[in-house]
Amino acid sequence: SGCLAGTTREFVLENFECREVEIGLEELRLADEIFLTSAGLGIIQVAEFERRRLKGEAHPIMSLLPF
């Protein structure tokens, strides 16, 4: 998929119940929530995808991270 094995991504995979799967654009269009990880920014909750607002509620994972 082109994702880099970054430190924030690794932290999330090792410390939270989650699974890593390859999905297509259609699955993203159906998603309730989308998150991106970045070493510089931590975890970013996506607010809008293809002009559709996502849940936008504060997800618990956002308050559990050490950064």
mmCIF file of the N, C-alpha and C atoms, coordinates in Angstrom:
data_MODEL
# 
_entry.id   MODEL 
# 
loop_
_atom_site.group_PDB 
_atom_site.id 
_atom_site.type_symbol 
_atom_site.label_atom_id 
_atom_site.label_alt_id 
_atom_site.label_comp_id 
_atom_site.label_asym_id 
_atom_site.label_entity_id 
_atom_site.label_seq_id 
_atom_site.pdbx_PDB_ins_code 
_atom_site.Cartn_x 
_atom_site.Cartn_y 
_atom_site.Cartn_z 
_atom_site.occupancy 
_atom_site.B_iso_or_equiv 
_atom_site.pdbx_formal_charge 
_atom_site.auth_seq_id 
_atom_site.auth_comp_id 
_atom_site.auth_asym_id 
_atom_site.auth_atom_id 
_atom_site.pdbx_PDB_model_num 
ATOM 1   N N  . SER A 1 1  ? 0.821   -1.206 0.000  1.00 0.00 ? 1  SER A N  1 
ATOM 2   C CA . SER A 1 1  ? 0.000   0.000  0.000  1.00 0.00 ? 1  SER A CA 1 
ATOM 3   C C  . SER A 1 1  ? 0.857   1.260  0.000  1.00 0.00 ? 1  SER A C  1 
ATOM 4   N N  . GLY A 1 2  ? 2.143   1.116  0.239  1.00 0.00 ? 2  GLY A N  1 
ATOM 5   C CA . GLY A 1 2  ? 3.008   2.288  0.255  1.00 0.00 ? 2  GLY A CA 1 
ATOM 6   C C  . GLY A 1 2  ? 3.185   2.914  1.623  1.00 0.00 ? 2  GLY A C  1 
ATOM 7   N N  . CYS A 1 3  ? 2.584   2.340  2.664  1.00 0.00 ? 3  CYS A N  1 
ATOM 8   C CA . CYS A 1 3  ? 2.730   2.895  4.012  1.00 0.00 ? 3  CYS A CA 1 
ATOM 9   C C  . CYS A 1 3  ? 4.131   2.629  4.537  1.00 0.00 ? 3  CYS A C  1 
ATOM 10  N N  . LEU A 1 4  ? 4.658   3.604  5.224  1.00 0.00 ? 4  LEU A N  1 
ATOM 11  C CA . LEU A 1 4  ? 5.965   3.441  5.854  1.00 0.00 ? 4  LEU A CA 1 
ATOM 12  C C  . LEU A 1 4  ? 5.789   2.824  7.234  1.00 0.00 ? 4  LEU A C  1 
ATOM 13  N N  . ALA A 1 5  ? 6.748   2.027  7.639  1.00 0.00 ? 5  ALA A N  1 
ATOM 14  C CA . ALA A 1 5  ? 6.715   1.408  8.963  1.00 0.00 ? 5  ALA A CA 1 
ATOM 15  C C  . ALA A 1 5  ? 7.219   2.407  10.001 1.00 0.00 ? 5  ALA A C  1 
ATOM 16  N N  . GLY A 1 6  ? 6.453   3.443  10.246 1.00 0.00 ? 6  GLY A N  1 
ATOM 17  C CA . GLY A 1 6  ? 6.851   4.520  11.146 1.00 0.00 ? 6  GLY A CA 1 
ATOM 18  C C  . GLY A 1 6  ? 6.713   4.170  12.613 1.00 0.00 ? 6  GLY A C  1 
ATOM 19  N N  . THR A 1 7  ? 7.301   5.001  13.456 1.00 0.00 ? 7  THR A N  1 
ATOM 20  C CA . THR A 1 7  ? 7.314   4.740  14.895 1.00 0.00 ? 7  THR A CA 1 
ATOM 21  C C  . THR A 1 7  ? 5.930   4.882  15.528 1.00 0.00 ? 7  THR A C  1 
ATOM 22  N N  . THR A 1 8  ? 5.147   5.839  15.107 1.00 0.00 ? 8  THR A N  1 
ATOM 23  C CA . THR A 1 8  ? 3.805   6.006  15.673 1.00 0.00 ? 8  THR A CA 1 
ATOM 24  C C  . THR A 1 8  ? 2.912   4.847  15.263 1.00 0.00 ? 8  THR A C  1 
ATOM 25  N N  . ARG A 1 9  ? 2.995   4.460  14.011 1.00 0.00 ? 9  ARG A N  1 
ATOM 26  C CA . ARG A 1 9  ? 2.232   3.308  13.516 1.00 0.00 ? 9  ARG A CA 1 
ATOM 27  C C  . ARG A 1 9  ? 2.610   2.056  14.300 1.00 0.00 ? 9  ARG A C  1 
ATOM 28  N N  . GLU A 1 10 ? 3.893   1.842  14.516 1.00 0.00 ? 10 GLU A N  1 
ATOM 29  C CA . GLU A 1 10 ? 4.370   0.693  15.275 1.00 0.00 ? 10 GLU A CA 1 
ATOM 30  C C  . GLU A 1 10 ? 3.841   0.724  16.707 1.00 0.00 ? 10 GLU A C  1 
ATOM 31  N N  . PHE A 1 11 ? 3.865   1.901  17.339 1.00 0.00 ? 11 PHE A N  1 
ATOM 32  C CA . PHE A 1 11 ? 3.353   2.050  18.703 1.00 0.00 ? 11 PHE A CA 1 
ATOM 33  C C  . PHE A 1 11 ? 1.880   1.648  18.774 1.00 0.00 ? 11 PHE A C  1 
ATOM 34  N N  . VAL A 1 12 ? 1.097   2.118  17.832 1.00 0.00 ? 12 VAL A N  1 
ATOM 35  C CA . VAL A 1 12 ? -0.337  1.799  17.815 1.00 0.00 ? 12 VAL A CA 1 
ATOM 36  C C  . VAL A 1 12 ? -0.539  0.301  17.634 1.00 0.00 ? 12 VAL A C  1 
ATOM 37  N N  . LEU A 1 13 ? 0.153   -0.313 16.679 1.00 0.00 ? 13 LEU A N  1 
ATOM 38  C CA . LEU A 1 13 ? -0.008  -1.746 16.421 1.00 0.00 ? 13 LEU A CA 1 
ATOM 39  C C  . LEU A 1 13 ? 0.399   -2.604 17.615 1.00 0.00 ? 13 LEU A C  1 
ATOM 40  N N  . GLU A 1 14 ? 1.397   -2.160 18.366 1.00 0.00 ? 14 GLU A N  1 
ATOM 41  C CA . GLU A 1 14 ? 1.888   -2.945 19.506 1.00 0.00 ? 14 GLU A CA 1 
ATOM 42  C C  . GLU A 1 14 ? 1.082   -2.721 20.785 1.00 0.00 ? 14 GLU A C  1 
ATOM 43  N N  . ASN A 1 15 ? 0.416   -1.594 20.934 1.00 0.00 ? 15 ASN A N  1 
ATOM 44  C CA . ASN A 1 15 ? -0.201  -1.246 22.215 1.00 0.00 ? 15 ASN A CA 1 
ATOM 45  C C  . ASN A 1 15 ? -1.717  -1.141 22.220 1.00 0.00 ? 15 ASN A C  1 
ATOM 46  N N  . PHE A 1 16 ? -2.347  -1.260 21.096 1.00 0.00 ? 16 PHE A N  1 
ATOM 47  C CA . PHE A 1 16 ? -3.800  -1.145 21.028 1.00 0.00 ? 16 PHE A CA 1 
ATOM 48  C C  . PHE A 1 16 ? -4.370  -2.302 20.227 1.00 0.00 ? 16 PHE A C  1 
ATOM 49  N N  . GLU A 1 17 ? -5.584  -2.675 20.569 1.00 0.00 ? 17 GLU A N  1 
ATOM 50  C CA . GLU A 1 17 ? -6.253  -3.729 19.822 1.00 0.00 ? 17 GLU A CA 1 
ATOM 51  C C  . GLU A 1 17 ? -6.636  -3.171 18.455 1.00 0.00 ? 17 GLU A C  1 
ATOM 52  N N  . CYS A 1 18 ? -5.944  -3.610 17.445 1.00 0.00 ? 18 CYS A N  1 
ATOM 53  C CA . CYS A 1 18 ? -6.228  -3.155 16.085 1.00 0.00 ? 18 CYS A CA 1 
ATOM 54  C C  . CYS A 1 18 ? -5.709  -4.202 15.121 1.00 0.00 ? 18 CYS A C  1 
ATOM 55  N N  . ARG A 1 19 ? -6.079  -4.044 13.897 1.00 0.00 ? 19 ARG A N  1 
ATOM 56  C CA . ARG A 1 19 ? -5.579  -4.955 12.876 1.00 0.00 ? 19 ARG A CA 1 
ATOM 57  C C  . ARG A 1 19 ? -5.217  -4.150 11.648 1.00 0.00 ? 19 ARG A C  1 
ATOM 58  N N  . GLU A 1 20 ? -4.232  -4.634 10.959 1.00 0.00 ? 20 GLU A N  1 
ATOM 59  C CA . GLU A 1 20 ? -3.744  -3.963 9.759  1.00 0.00 ? 20 GLU A CA 1 
ATOM 60  C C  . GLU A 1 20 ? -4.205  -4.774 8.550  1.00 0.00 ? 20 GLU A C  1 
ATOM 61  N N  . VAL A 1 21 ? -4.950  -4.135 7.675  1.00 0.00 ? 21 VAL A N  1 
ATOM 62  C CA . VAL A 1 21 ? -5.466  -4.815 6.485  1.00 0.00 ? 21 VAL A CA 1 
ATOM 63  C C  . VAL A 1 21 ? -5.312  -3.894 5.281  1.00 0.00 ? 21 VAL A C  1 
ATOM 64  N N  . GLU A 1 22 ? -5.197  -4.490 4.119  1.00 0.00 ? 22 GLU A N  1 
ATOM 65  C CA . GLU A 1 22 ? -5.202  -3.710 2.892  1.00 0.00 ? 22 GLU A CA 1 
ATOM 66  C C  . GLU A 1 22 ? -6.648  -3.579 2.434  1.00 0.00 ? 22 GLU A C  1 
ATOM 67  N N  . ILE A 1 23 ? -7.062  -2.360 2.164  1.00 0.00 ? 23 ILE A N  1 
ATOM 68  C CA . ILE A 1 23 ? -8.427  -2.135 1.705  1.00 0.00 ? 23 ILE A CA 1 
ATOM 69  C C  . ILE A 1 23 ? -8.393  -1.252 0.464  1.00 0.00 ? 23 ILE A C  1 
ATOM 70  N N  . GLY A 1 24 ? -9.475  -1.264 -0.232 1.00 0.00 ? 24 GLY A N  1 
ATOM 71  C CA . GLY A 1 24 ? -9.595  -0.430 -1.422 1.00 0.00 ? 24 GLY A CA 1 
ATOM 72  C C  . GLY A 1 24 ? -10.319 0.869  -1.109 1.00 0.00 ? 24 GLY A C  1 
ATOM 73  N N  . LEU A 1 25 ? -10.425 1.676  -2.104 1.00 0.00 ? 25 LEU A N  1 
ATOM 74  C CA . LEU A 1 25 ? -11.071 2.976  -1.967 1.00 0.00 ? 25 LEU A CA 1 
ATOM 75  C C  . LEU A 1 25 ? -12.528 2.845  -1.531 1.00 0.00 ? 25 LEU A C  1 
ATOM 76  N N  . GLU A 1 26 ? -13.207 1.813  -1.991 1.00 0.00 ? 26 GLU A N  1 
ATOM 77  C CA . GLU A 1 26 ? -14.618 1.636  -1.625 1.00 0.00 ? 26 GLU A CA 1 
ATOM 78  C C  . GLU A 1 26 ? -14.784 1.430  -0.124 1.00 0.00 ? 26 GLU A C  1 
ATOM 79  N N  . GLU A 1 27 ? -13.880 0.647  0.495  1.00 0.00 ? 27 GLU A N  1 
ATOM 80  C CA . GLU A 1 27 ? -13.963 0.459  1.950  1.00 0.00 ? 27 GLU A CA 1 
ATOM 81  C C  . GLU A 1 27 ? -13.721 1.765  2.688  1.00 0.00 ? 27 GLU A C  1 
ATOM 82  N N  . LEU A 1 28 ? -12.796 2.578  2.196  1.00 0.00 ? 28 LEU A N  1 
ATOM 83  C CA . LEU A 1 28 ? -12.579 3.891  2.816  1.00 0.00 ? 28 LEU A CA 1 
ATOM 84  C C  . LEU A 1 28 ? -13.823 4.758  2.712  1.00 0.00 ? 28 LEU A C  1 
ATOM 85  N N  . ARG A 1 29 ? -14.502 4.671  1.606  1.00 0.00 ? 29 ARG A N  1 
ATOM 86  C CA . ARG A 1 29 ? -15.735 5.452  1.424  1.00 0.00 ? 29 ARG A CA 1 
ATOM 87  C C  . ARG A 1 29 ? -16.815 5.039  2.410  1.00 0.00 ? 29 ARG A C  1 
ATOM 88  N N  . LEU A 1 30 ? -16.784 3.793  2.870  1.00 0.00 ? 30 LEU A N  1 
ATOM 89  C CA . LEU A 1 30 ? -17.787 3.289  3.812  1.00 0.00 ? 30 LEU A CA 1 
ATOM 90  C C  . LEU A 1 30 ? -17.372 3.441  5.274  1.00 0.00 ? 30 LEU A C  1 
ATOM 91  N N  . ALA A 1 31 ? -16.163 3.871  5.522  1.00 0.00 ? 31 ALA A N  1 
ATOM 92  C CA . ALA A 1 31 ? -15.626 3.934  6.895  1.00 0.00 ? 31 ALA A CA 1 
ATOM 93  C C  . ALA A 1 31 ? -16.351 4.968  7.749  1.00 0.00 ? 31 ALA A C  1 
ATOM 94  N N  . ASP A 1 32 ? -16.560 4.613  9.015  1.00 0.00 ? 32 ASP A N  1 
ATOM 95  C CA . ASP A 1 32 ? -17.113 5.569  9.985  1.00 0.00 ? 32 ASP A CA 1 
ATOM 96  C C  . ASP A 1 32 ? -16.021 6.506  10.474 1.00 0.00 ? 32 ASP A C  1 
ATOM 97  N N  . GLU A 1 33 ? -14.808 5.966  10.622 1.00 0.00 ? 33 GLU A N  1 
ATOM 98  C CA . GLU A 1 33 ? -13.685 6.749  11.115 1.00 0.00 ? 33 GLU A CA 1 
ATOM 99  C C  . GLU A 1 33 ? -12.425 6.351  10.361 1.00 0.00 ? 33 GLU A C  1 
ATOM 100 N N  . ILE A 1 34 ? -11.524 7.310  10.165 1.00 0.00 ? 34 ILE A N  1 
ATOM 101 C CA . ILE A 1 34 ? -10.234 7.073  9.523  1.00 0.00 ? 34 ILE A CA 1 
ATOM 102 C C  . ILE A 1 34 ? -9.180  7.804  10.335 1.00 0.00 ? 34 ILE A C  1 
ATOM 103 N N  . PHE A 1 35 ? -8.049  7.126  10.590 1.00 0.00 ? 35 PHE A N  1 
ATOM 104 C CA . PHE A 1 35 ? -6.955  7.722  11.329 1.00 0.00 ? 35 PHE A CA 1 
ATOM 105 C C  . PHE A 1 35 ? -5.673  7.608  10.523 1.00 0.00 ? 35 PHE A C  1 
ATOM 106 N N  . LEU A 1 36 ? -4.820  8.604  10.634 1.00 0.00 ? 36 LEU A N  1 
ATOM 107 C CA . LEU A 1 36 ? -3.501  8.592  10.025 1.00 0.00 ? 36 LEU A CA 1 
ATOM 108 C C  . LEU A 1 36 ? -2.478  8.702  11.141 1.00 0.00 ? 36 LEU A C  1 
ATOM 109 N N  . THR A 1 37 ? -1.316  8.084  10.964 1.00 0.00 ? 37 THR A N  1 
ATOM 110 C CA . THR A 1 37 ? -0.264  8.215  11.960 1.00 0.00 ? 37 THR A CA 1 
ATOM 111 C C  . THR A 1 37 ? 0.920   8.944  11.360 1.00 0.00 ? 37 THR A C  1 
ATOM 112 N N  . SER A 1 38 ? 1.588   9.708  12.216 1.00 0.00 ? 38 SER A N  1 
ATOM 113 C CA . SER A 1 38 ? 2.748   10.487 11.802 1.00 0.00 ? 38 SER A CA 1 
ATOM 114 C C  . SER A 1 38 ? 3.674   10.650 12.990 1.00 0.00 ? 38 SER A C  1 
ATOM 115 N N  . ALA A 1 39 ? 4.965   10.439 12.785 1.00 0.00 ? 39 ALA A N  1 
ATOM 116 C CA . ALA A 1 39 ? 5.920   10.615 13.876 1.00 0.00 ? 39 ALA A CA 1 
ATOM 117 C C  . ALA A 1 39 ? 5.902   12.049 14.396 1.00 0.00 ? 39 ALA A C  1 
ATOM 118 N N  . GLY A 1 40 ? 5.709   13.002 13.542 1.00 0.00 ? 40 GLY A N  1 
ATOM 119 C CA . GLY A 1 40 ? 5.715   14.400 13.950 1.00 0.00 ? 40 GLY A CA 1 
ATOM 120 C C  . GLY A 1 40 ? 4.412   14.876 14.559 1.00 0.00 ? 40 GLY A C  1 
ATOM 121 N N  . LEU A 1 41 ? 3.278   14.275 14.142 1.00 0.00 ? 41 LEU A N  1 
ATOM 122 C CA . LEU A 1 41 ? 1.967   14.745 14.595 1.00 0.00 ? 41 LEU A CA 1 
ATOM 123 C C  . LEU A 1 41 ? 1.211   13.759 15.472 1.00 0.00 ? 41 LEU A C  1 
ATOM 124 N N  . GLY A 1 42 ? 1.714   12.538 15.592 1.00 0.00 ? 42 GLY A N  1 
ATOM 125 C CA . GLY A 1 42 ? 1.011   11.528 16.381 1.00 0.00 ? 42 GLY A CA 1 
ATOM 126 C C  . GLY A 1 42 ? -0.075  10.872 15.546 1.00 0.00 ? 42 GLY A C  1 
ATOM 127 N N  . ILE A 1 43 ? -1.279  10.799 16.099 1.00 0.00 ? 43 ILE A N  1 
ATOM 128 C CA . ILE A 1 43 ? -2.416  10.229 15.376 1.00 0.00 ? 43 ILE A CA 1 
ATOM 129 C C  . ILE A 1 43 ? -3.351  11.364 14.991 1.00 0.00 ? 43 ILE A C  1 
ATOM 130 N N  . ILE A 1 44 ? -3.750  11.350 13.751 1.00 0.00 ? 44 ILE A N  1 
ATOM 131 C CA . ILE A 1 44 ? -4.661  12.377 13.245 1.00 0.00 ? 44 ILE A CA 1 
ATOM 132 C C  . ILE A 1 44 ? -5.973  11.696 12.879 1.00 0.00 ? 44 ILE A C  1 
ATOM 133 N N  . GLN A 1 45 ? -7.066  12.212 13.418 1.00 0.00 ? 45 GLN A N  1 
ATOM 134 C CA . GLN A 1 45 ? -8.389  11.696 13.093 1.00 0.00 ? 45 GLN A CA 1 
ATOM 135 C C  . GLN A 1 45 ? -8.903  12.480 11.885 1.00 0.00 ? 45 GLN A C  1 
ATOM 136 N N  . VAL A 1 46 ? -9.190  11.774 10.811 1.00 0.00 ? 46 VAL A N  1 
ATOM 137 C CA . VAL A 1 46 ? -9.649  12.413 9.579  1.00 0.00 ? 46 VAL A CA 1 
ATOM 138 C C  . VAL A 1 46 ? -11.077 12.924 9.782  1.00 0.00 ? 46 VAL A C  1 
ATOM 139 N N  . ALA A 1 47 ? -11.321 14.184 9.480  1.00 0.00 ? 47 ALA A N  1 
ATOM 140 C CA . ALA A 1 47 ? -12.629 14.789 9.677  1.00 0.00 ? 47 ALA A CA 1 
ATOM 141 C C  . ALA A 1 47 ? -13.532 14.639 8.457  1.00 0.00 ? 47 ALA A C  1 
ATOM 142 N N  . GLU A 1 48 ? -12.929 14.607 7.272  1.00 0.00 ? 48 GLU A N  1 
ATOM 143 C CA . GLU A 1 48 ? -13.718 14.561 6.045  1.00 0.00 ? 48 GLU A CA 1 
ATOM 144 C C  . GLU A 1 48 ? -12.981 13.737 4.996  1.00 0.00 ? 48 GLU A C  1 
ATOM 145 N N  . PHE A 1 49 ? -13.729 12.929 4.260  1.00 0.00 ? 49 PHE A N  1 
ATOM 146 C CA . PHE A 1 49 ? -13.151 12.138 3.172  1.00 0.00 ? 49 PHE A CA 1 
ATOM 147 C C  . PHE A 1 49 ? -14.079 12.223 1.978  1.00 0.00 ? 49 PHE A C  1 
ATOM 148 N N  . GLU A 1 50 ? -13.553 12.681 0.860  1.00 0.00 ? 50 GLU A N  1 
ATOM 149 C CA . GLU A 1 50 ? -14.320 12.861 -0.368 1.00 0.00 ? 50 GLU A CA 1 
ATOM 150 C C  . GLU A 1 50 ? -15.614 13.645 -0.109 1.00 0.00 ? 50 GLU A C  1 
ATOM 151 N N  . ARG A 1 51 ? -15.466 14.758 0.573  1.00 0.00 ? 51 ARG A N  1 
ATOM 152 C CA . ARG A 1 51 ? -16.559 15.691 0.886  1.00 0.00 ? 51 ARG A CA 1 
ATOM 153 C C  . ARG A 1 51 ? -17.631 15.108 1.806  1.00 0.00 ? 51 ARG A C  1 
ATOM 154 N N  . ARG A 1 52 ? -17.337 13.998 2.475  1.00 0.00 ? 52 ARG A N  1 
ATOM 155 C CA . ARG A 1 52 ? -18.270 13.414 3.444  1.00 0.00 ? 52 ARG A CA 1 
ATOM 156 C C  . ARG A 1 52 ? -17.675 13.551 4.830  1.00 0.00 ? 52 ARG A C  1 
ATOM 157 N N  . ARG A 1 53 ? -18.419 14.206 5.736  1.00 0.00 ? 53 ARG A N  1 
ATOM 158 C CA . ARG A 1 53 ? -17.949 14.349 7.107  1.00 0.00 ? 53 ARG A CA 1 
ATOM 159 C C  . ARG A 1 53 ? -17.990 13.001 7.795  1.00 0.00 ? 53 ARG A C  1 
ATOM 160 N N  . LEU A 1 54 ? -16.900 12.682 8.487  1.00 0.00 ? 54 LEU A N  1 
ATOM 161 C CA . LEU A 1 54 ? -16.849 11.460 9.272  1.00 0.00 ? 54 LEU A CA 1 
ATOM 162 C C  . LEU A 1 54 ? -17.361 11.769 10.671 1.00 0.00 ? 54 LEU A C  1 
ATOM 163 N N  . LYS A 1 55 ? -17.449 10.766 11.514 1.00 0.00 ? 55 LYS A N  1 
ATOM 164 C CA . LYS A 1 55 ? -18.041 10.925 12.850 1.00 0.00 ? 55 LYS A CA 1 
ATOM 165 C C  . LYS A 1 55 ? -17.607 12.207 13.560 1.00 0.00 ? 55 LYS A C  1 
ATOM 166 N N  . GLY A 1 56 ? -16.333 12.434 13.625 1.00 0.00 ? 56 GLY A N  1 
ATOM 167 C CA . GLY A 1 56 ? -15.842 13.647 14.260 1.00 0.00 ? 56 GLY A CA 1 
ATOM 168 C C  . GLY A 1 56 ? -15.861 13.632 15.775 1.00 0.00 ? 56 GLY A C  1 
ATOM 169 N N  . GLU A 1 57 ? -16.365 12.555 16.381 1.00 0.00 ? 57 GLU A N  1 
ATOM 170 C CA . GLU A 1 57 ? -16.353 12.451 17.833 1.00 0.00 ? 57 GLU A CA 1 
ATOM 171 C C  . GLU A 1 57 ? -14.934 12.138 18.292 1.00 0.00 ? 57 GLU A C  1 
ATOM 172 N N  . ALA A 1 58 ? -14.579 12.612 19.452 1.00 0.00 ? 58 ALA A N  1 
ATOM 173 C CA . ALA A 1 58 ? -13.246 12.324 19.997 1.00 0.00 ? 58 ALA A CA 1 
ATOM 174 C C  . ALA A 1 58 ? -13.146 10.828 20.277 1.00 0.00 ? 58 ALA A C  1 
ATOM 175 N N  . HIS A 1 59 ? -12.220 10.178 19.619 1.00 0.00 ? 59 HIS A N  1 
ATOM 176 C CA . HIS A 1 59 ? -12.022 8.750  19.810 1.00 0.00 ? 59 HIS A CA 1 
ATOM 177 C C  . HIS A 1 59 ? -11.106 8.525  21.015 1.00 0.00 ? 59 HIS A C  1 
ATOM 178 N N  . PRO A 1 60 ? -11.383 7.518  21.852 1.00 0.00 ? 60 PRO A N  1 
ATOM 179 C CA . PRO A 1 60 ? -10.566 7.269  23.058 1.00 0.00 ? 60 PRO A CA 1 
ATOM 180 C C  . PRO A 1 60 ? -9.081  7.125  22.790 1.00 0.00 ? 60 PRO A C  1 
ATOM 181 N N  . ILE A 1 61 ? -8.691  6.600  21.648 1.00 0.00 ? 61 ILE A N  1 
ATOM 182 C CA . ILE A 1 61 ? -7.263  6.406  21.357 1.00 0.00 ? 61 ILE A CA 1 
ATOM 183 C C  . ILE A 1 61 ? -6.511  7.744  21.355 1.00 0.00 ? 61 ILE A C  1 
ATOM 184 N N  . MET A 1 62 ? -7.205  8.814  21.073 1.00 0.00 ? 62 MET A N  1 
ATOM 185 C CA . MET A 1 62 ? -6.546  10.127 21.010 1.00 0.00 ? 62 MET A CA 1 
ATOM 186 C C  . MET A 1 62 ? -6.034  10.576 22.385 1.00 0.00 ? 62 MET A C  1 
ATOM 187 N N  . SER A 1 63 ? -6.692  10.179 23.457 1.00 0.00 ? 63 SER A N  1 
ATOM 188 C CA . SER A 1 63 ? -6.289  10.600 24.800 1.00 0.00 ? 63 SER A CA 1 
ATOM 189 C C  . SER A 1 63 ? -5.321  9.627  25.470 1.00 0.00 ? 63 SER A C  1 
ATOM 190 N N  . LEU A 1 64 ? -5.094  8.469  24.888 1.00 0.00 ? 64 LEU A N  1 
ATOM 191 C CA . LEU A 1 64 ? -4.237  7.460  25.501 1.00 0.00 ? 64 LEU A CA 1 
ATOM 192 C C  . LEU A 1 64 ? -2.797  7.515  25.045 1.00 0.00 ? 64 LEU A C  1 
ATOM 193 N N  . LEU A 1 65 ? -2.515  8.245  24.005 1.00 0.00 ? 65 LEU A N  1 
ATOM 194 C CA . LEU A 1 65 ? -1.165  8.290  23.474 1.00 0.00 ? 65 LEU A CA 1 
ATOM 195 C C  . LEU A 1 65 ? -0.248  9.147  24.350 1.00 0.00 ? 65 LEU A C  1 
ATOM 196 N N  . PRO A 1 66 ? 1.020   8.759  24.440 1.00 0.00 ? 66 PRO A N  1 
ATOM 197 C CA . PRO A 1 66 ? 1.948   9.499  25.298 1.00 0.00 ? 66 PRO A CA 1 
ATOM 198 C C  . PRO A 1 66 ? 2.472   10.773 24.647 1.00 0.00 ? 66 PRO A C  1 
ATOM 199 N N  . PHE A 1 67 ? 2.043   11.127 23.452 1.00 0.00 ? 67 PHE A N  1 
ATOM 200 C CA . PHE A 1 67 ? 2.552   12.331 22.766 1.00 0.00 ? 67 PHE A CA 1 
ATOM 201 C C  . PHE A 1 67 ? 1.418   13.114 22.197 1.00 0.00 ? 67 PHE A C  1 
# 
